[in-house]
Amino acid sequence: MTSLQDCLTLDAQDPLRALRDQFTLPEGVIYLDGNSLGASPRAAAARVAEVVQQEWAQGLIRSWNDAGWISLPQRLGDQFAPWLGVGAGELVFTDTASINLYKVLTAAARIAREDAPQRKRLISERSNFPTDLYIAQSVCQEYGLELVLLEPEEIAGALTDEVAICMLTHVNYRTGAMHDMAAVTAAAQGKGILCVWDLCHSAGAVPVDLKGANADFAIGCSYKYLNGGPGAPAFVWAHPRLINRFWQPLSGWFGHAEPFKFVPDYHPAQGIQRYLCGTQPMVSLSVLQCGLDVFTAVEPLGGMDALRNKSLALTDLFIALVEERCQGHGLGLATPREHGRRGSQVCLTREEGLGVDGKDSGAYAIVQALIARGVIGDFRKGDGTGLHKDILRFGFTPLYVGFEDVWHAVEHLRQVLESGEWRKPEFNRVNAVT
Amino acid sequence: MTSLQDCLTLDAQDPLRALRDQFTLPEGVIYLDGNSLGASPRAAAARVAEVVQQEWAQGLIRSWNDAGWISLPQRLGDQFAPWLGVGAGELVFTDTASINLYKVLTAAARIAREDAPQRKRLISERSNFPTDLYIAQSVCQEYGLELVLLEPEEIAGALTDEVAICMLTHVNYRTGAMHDMAAVTAAAQGKGILCVWDLCHSAGAVPVDLKGANADFAIGCSYKYLNGGPGAPAFVWAHPRLINRFWQPLSGWFGHAEPFKFVPDYHPAQGIQRYLCGTQPMVSLSVLQCGLDVFTAVEPLGGMDALRNKSLALTDLFIALVEERCQGHGLGLATPREHGRRGSQVCLTREEGLGVDGKDSGAYAIVQALIARGVIGDFRKGDGTGLHKDILRFGFTPLYVGFEDVWHAVEHLRQVLESGEWRKPEFNRVNAVT
C-alpha cells in the first residue's frame, strides 16, 4: 500500500519538481485536465505584455522585420522539432489542428489519387476525436473516398489494398490508449497506405519519433501538454519525401515562395512553409513560445525520458491508489495498464445504472463533485451502446503535477464516492460545455 | 493654400479627436500604415493580462464556460455586425481572411455547381491582394473553374452567363480605389453570378452595407482598421439565404450543431456558426475585442458617418498638400479623387527612371527615408509593365490620425524629395518584408 508519506518522498526525489514553479496554478486546485487545456507558464504574462505594449504598440508594422514576427511560425517549429523526432525546417506552428488536418489529409488524398486511384478508403478509429472525423468526412466527400470507422483492434486487419489513407490519433482522447506508431505505420505502408497521425494527446506528453516511425504526415494542437494557451496555434509536419509533391489547398500568401513579391500566381514555398496560409497570429504565437520554452528547460533535466518516466509513475500511482482505495463503487479502468500502450492520462469507467436515477453511470456527477472540491478532471459521455462507456478522465502533465497531487486527488474521489455527495442535485445538472 | 494653423484648427474642431487617446502610439511617429497593421488600443494591455493571468491561469478549463470563451467568436461578430450592415447571428470572427475566403469561395463554388454547372469562370481583379488570388486558384483547381483576372474597368463587361463567381476586394490595396458594392453586386446578380466581397481594406474604414447591397458572401481581416492586433482573427459572413445551403469544407467541431456531444458524424450548425472550424483562439480574440470596443465608443460621436467624413477630409487634405507642396518630383495620384470611389488611403505613384540609378522609380527609397523620419507609410512594387506602377501608400485611420499629422507628413515628404536624402544608400537597399 502506498501512503501519503511515500508520495511526499517521491516528490522530493523528483528531478522535474522545480518545473512546477514555471507555471501559475490556482491555489487549492489539483489540475488533472492539462490534457484538455494546459496550465499557464509564468513567463506568459510578461511575454504577452511585451508583444502587445512594445512589439505591437511601439514597433507597429516594423515588428514584422524588427521583432522577427515573419519567421515565428518556423522558429517555433524548429524549437520543438526535436521533441517530435523531426528536423529543423520541417515543422511550423500555425492555424488550428482541425485546419492543419484538412491540409495534410487533402495532400494525402491528392497523392493517393495520383499514385493509387483505385484505393477508395480512408480508415480511422470510431472513437477518434470527433473533429478529426468531421474533417475526414469533408475530405472524403471532395475526393470520392469512403470513411471507414473501426475499433482499435480491427485496424490491423483493415489495412488492405483498398485503403488510401490511415488517419489515427496516437493517444486516444477517451481512453488514453496509445498506438504503436512505428508498428502501425510500417504495417500500413507495407500495404501502400499513407499514414496521418494526430498528436494532440501525445506531443509533449509521450515519446514521439515521426522520422523514426517513417510517418507520412502529422498534426497536433499546442494548448494541451504544450501549454500554449486556449486555442493556441497548432502544428503541422509532412515528411520531406512528400512535402513538395502537392499544394495544400489553403494556398495563402504566407505559404508562397515569395510572399512579398505580390505576384498574382501562386508558387508554393519549398518545404513546410507551404503549409502556412494567411497572416500569422503574433500575440498567440508569442504566448505559445513560453510553453515551448519550458520544454527547452526540460532538456538538461533528462528530456523526454525524464518526462515519460514521471508520467508513467504518476499514472501507475493513480491507478494503484484508485484500485486500493475506491473499491466497491463500480469504477473500471479504460486506460491500458501496459506502459507501451498508455498515454499520459488515466480514464475510469463507471457501470451504467449506478447514477442517481438509475438511468446513467453517475460519472458526470462524480466529476462535477470533484471539481467542486478543486480536483479538476473531466467527463466524456459514452455512446449509449455500451461499447464506448462514460469516462472520468484525468490527465497527468508531468511538468506540473506531483505525486502528492495524485494522493489527494484519489482521496477526494474516495470521499466523493463514500459520502455520496456526488448525488447532490447541483452535480447532476448537465451544463458544462467542455 | 492650407496652412499648419488651418490643420490645428481642424483638429480642434474634430468630434473624433478624443478617440486618439484610446490608442498607444509611439512618440515621434506619424503612423500612416494602419491599413497594413492598426495601432494598439490602450485597453489591450490590461485585457490581455486579464485573459492570461486570470481567465487562463486561474480559471483554466473552467473559463470555456465561466469566462464565456465558447461564444466569443459569435459575440464579437454580433458586436461588429452593425458596422457591416448585417444582423446579429450572421457574423463570426475566426481564423484568417485567407482561410475564411477559402470557406466562402468553396461554398459559392458548390452552390454554382448545383445551380449553374455550365458556368465555369471565377472573375477577379488582376491587382486584387495576392492571397485572394492564390486561394481562388486553389478553389478553381478543385472545382474545375477558370480564374479570369481583369482590370477594374473590364469587370462590367465581363459579367456574362459564363461566370459563376465574382470575387472582388471592396477597396483595392494598391490604389485605394473603391468599388460601388451595391452596383457591382446588382449587375452581377442580374447575370446570375454570386458575389464574394473582401472587406480587408474597408471594414471600419468606409461605410459597408452588405445586406443593403444584397451581397452573397464577405470576409475581411481585423488587424488593419479594426486594430485587432498582428494576425488577429478575421471575420466571415454569408447571406442568410445561402448560409445553410452547403457545408463549408473546413468542417471542424466548433462548426458542429452539437460540438460537445462528441458524435462521430458531422452535422453543421445552422447559421454562421458552421463557418467555425477548430478550437478558437481566446487570447487573440480577447485582444481583438479591445479594437472593436473603440467602434462602440464611436457610435455616440456620429458612428460611421463621422468616421467617413473625417477620413475623406484627411485624404482630401493629404492630396491637396502633396499637390501644393511636392510638385516637380514625378509624383502622381493613384487613388481616385471622387469621394464615392476612394477608400481611406492615398496612394502616390512615381515616374519610372527617377530612381538613383535611373532604373526604378525611387518610390521604395522615398518611403524608407520617410520611415527614418518617423513617417510610417509603405511601398508596394509595381508589376514592371507600367500598368501597375510602384506605389507610395499612406493610410489614414480616422480613429487616431489627425490633420496636423497630415501636415507634417507632407512636410517630411517635401523635405525628403527636395533635399534628395532618399538617395542615400541605406534607403535604397531592399530588405523590408512587409
Contacts between the chains, C-beta under 8 A, distances in Angstrom:
chain1	res1	chain2	res2	distance
A	24	B	53	7.0
A	24	B	57	4.0
A	24	B	58	7.7
A	25	B	57	7.5
A	26	B	57	7.3
A	26	B	58	4.7
A	26	B	59	8.0
A	26	B	60	7.1
A	29	B	60	7.4
A	31	B	60	6.2
A	33	B	60	6.8
A	33	B	61	4.8
A	36	B	61	5.1
A	37	B	56	7.8
A	37	B	60	6.1
A	37	B	61	4.6
A	37	B	64	7.8
A	39	B	57	7.2
A	39	B	60	6.9
A	40	B	52	6.2
A	40	B	53	7.4
A	40	B	56	4.8
A	40	B	57	3.6
A	44	B	52	5.3
A	44	B	56	7.9
A	44	B	57	7.8
A	45	B	49	6.4
A	45	B	52	5.4
A	45	B	53	5.2
A	45	B	57	7.8
A	48	B	48	5.1
A	48	B	49	7.3
A	48	B	52	5.3
A	48	B	283	7.1
A	49	B	45	6.4
A	49	B	48	7.3
A	49	B	49	6.5
A	52	B	40	6.2
A	52	B	44	5.2
A	52	B	45	5.4
A	52	B	48	5.3
A	52	B	229	7.3
A	52	B	287	6.9
A	53	B	24	7.0
A	53	B	40	7.3
A	53	B	45	5.2
A	55	B	230	7.9
A	56	B	37	7.8
A	56	B	40	4.8
A	56	B	44	7.9
A	56	B	229	6.1
A	56	B	230	5.9
A	57	B	24	4.0
A	57	B	25	7.4
A	57	B	26	7.3
A	57	B	39	7.1
A	57	B	40	3.6
A	57	B	44	7.8
A	57	B	45	7.9
A	58	B	24	7.7
A	58	B	26	4.7
A	59	B	26	8.0
A	60	B	26	7.1
A	60	B	29	7.4
A	60	B	31	6.2
A	60	B	33	6.8
A	60	B	37	6.1
A	60	B	39	6.9
A	60	B	376	6.5
A	61	B	33	4.7
A	61	B	36	5.1
A	61	B	37	4.6
A	61	B	376	6.4
A	61	B	378	7.0
A	61	B	434	5.9
A	62	B	371	7.7
A	62	B	376	7.4
A	63	B	230	7.1
A	64	B	37	7.8
A	64	B	230	7.6
A	64	B	433	5.8
A	64	B	434	4.3
A	65	B	431	7.4
A	65	B	432	6.1
A	65	B	433	5.6
A	65	B	434	7.1
A	69	B	230	6.3
A	70	B	433	5.2
A	70	B	434	7.5
A	95	B	95	7.1
A	95	B	96	7.6
A	95	B	99	7.0
A	95	B	278	7.6
A	96	B	95	7.6
A	96	B	252	7.0
A	96	B	277	6.3
A	96	B	278	2.8
A	96	B	279	6.0
A	97	B	278	5.7
A	97	B	279	7.4
A	98	B	250	6.9
A	98	B	252	3.3
A	98	B	253	6.9
A	98	B	254	7.9
A	98	B	277	4.9
A	98	B	278	3.4
A	98	B	279	7.7
A	99	B	95	7.0
A	99	B	99	6.5
A	99	B	250	6.0
A	99	B	252	7.2
A	99	B	277	5.7
A	99	B	278	5.8
A	102	B	249	7.2
A	102	B	250	5.6
A	102	B	277	7.9
A	126	B	264	6.1
A	128	B	264	7.9
A	129	B	253	8.0
A	130	B	253	5.5
A	130	B	256	7.3
A	130	B	259	7.9
A	130	B	262	5.1
A	130	B	263	6.6
A	130	B	264	6.1
A	131	B	252	4.8
A	131	B	253	3.7
A	131	B	278	6.5
A	133	B	264	5.1
A	133	B	265	7.7
A	133	B	266	7.4
A	134	B	251	4.7
A	134	B	252	6.1
A	134	B	253	6.2
A	134	B	255	8.0
A	134	B	256	6.6
A	134	B	266	3.9
A	135	B	250	7.4
A	135	B	251	6.3
A	135	B	252	6.2
A	137	B	251	6.6
A	137	B	265	7.5
A	137	B	266	5.1
A	138	B	247	6.7
A	138	B	249	5.0
A	138	B	250	7.2
A	138	B	251	4.5
A	138	B	266	7.4
A	141	B	247	8.0
A	142	B	142	6.9
A	142	B	249	6.7
A	149	B	264	6.3
A	221	B	278	7.9
A	221	B	279	6.9
A	223	B	279	6.8
A	229	B	52	7.3
A	229	B	56	6.1
A	229	B	281	8.0
A	229	B	282	7.3
A	229	B	283	5.2
A	230	B	55	7.9
A	230	B	56	5.9
A	230	B	63	7.1
A	230	B	64	7.6
A	230	B	69	6.3
A	230	B	279	7.6
A	230	B	281	7.3
A	230	B	282	3.9
A	230	B	283	6.8
A	231	B	278	7.9
A	231	B	279	4.7
A	231	B	280	4.9
A	231	B	281	3.7
A	231	B	282	5.2
A	231	B	283	7.5
A	231	B	284	8.0
A	231	B	285	7.8
A	232	B	281	6.9
A	232	B	283	7.7
A	233	B	281	7.5
A	234	B	278	7.3
A	247	B	138	6.7
A	247	B	141	7.9
A	249	B	102	7.2
A	249	B	138	5.0
A	249	B	142	6.7
A	250	B	98	6.9
A	250	B	99	6.0
A	250	B	102	5.6
A	250	B	135	7.4
A	250	B	138	7.2
A	251	B	134	4.7
A	251	B	135	6.3
A	251	B	137	6.6
A	251	B	138	4.5
A	252	B	96	7.0
A	252	B	98	3.4
A	252	B	99	7.2
A	252	B	131	4.8
A	252	B	134	6.1
A	252	B	135	6.2
A	253	B	98	6.9
A	253	B	129	8.0
A	253	B	130	5.6
A	253	B	131	3.7
A	253	B	134	6.2
A	254	B	98	7.9
A	254	B	131	8.0
A	256	B	130	7.3
A	256	B	134	6.5
A	259	B	130	7.9
A	259	B	433	7.9
A	260	B	432	7.9
A	260	B	433	5.1
A	260	B	434	6.8
A	261	B	381	7.5
A	262	B	130	5.1
A	262	B	380	6.6
A	262	B	381	6.6
A	263	B	130	6.5
A	264	B	126	6.1
A	264	B	128	7.9
A	264	B	130	6.1
A	264	B	133	5.1
A	264	B	149	6.2
A	265	B	133	7.7
A	265	B	137	7.4
A	266	B	133	7.4
A	266	B	134	3.9
A	266	B	137	5.1
A	266	B	138	7.4
A	277	B	96	6.3
A	277	B	98	4.9
A	277	B	99	5.7
A	277	B	102	7.9
A	278	B	95	7.6
A	278	B	96	2.9
A	278	B	97	5.7
A	278	B	98	3.4
A	278	B	99	5.8
A	278	B	131	6.5
A	278	B	221	7.9
A	278	B	231	7.9
A	278	B	234	7.3
A	279	B	96	6.0
A	279	B	97	7.4
A	279	B	98	7.7
A	279	B	221	6.9
A	279	B	223	6.8
A	279	B	230	7.7
A	279	B	231	4.8
A	280	B	231	4.9
A	281	B	229	8.0
A	281	B	230	7.3
A	281	B	231	3.7
A	281	B	232	6.9
A	281	B	233	7.6
A	281	B	281	6.6
A	281	B	284	5.2
A	282	B	229	7.3
A	282	B	230	3.9
A	282	B	231	5.2
A	283	B	48	7.1
A	283	B	229	5.2
A	283	B	230	6.8
A	283	B	231	7.5
A	283	B	232	7.7
A	283	B	283	6.0
A	283	B	284	5.1
A	283	B	287	5.6
A	284	B	231	7.9
A	284	B	281	5.2
A	284	B	283	5.2
A	284	B	284	4.7
A	285	B	231	7.8
A	287	B	52	6.9
A	287	B	283	5.6
A	371	B	62	7.7
A	376	B	60	6.5
A	376	B	61	6.4
A	376	B	62	7.4
A	378	B	61	7.0
A	380	B	262	6.7
A	381	B	261	7.5
A	381	B	262	6.6
A	431	B	65	7.4
A	432	B	65	6.1
A	432	B	260	7.9
A	433	B	64	5.9
A	433	B	65	5.6
A	433	B	70	5.2
A	433	B	259	7.9
A	433	B	260	5.1
A	434	B	61	5.9
A	434	B	64	4.4
A	434	B	65	7.1
A	434	B	70	7.6
A	434	B	260	6.8
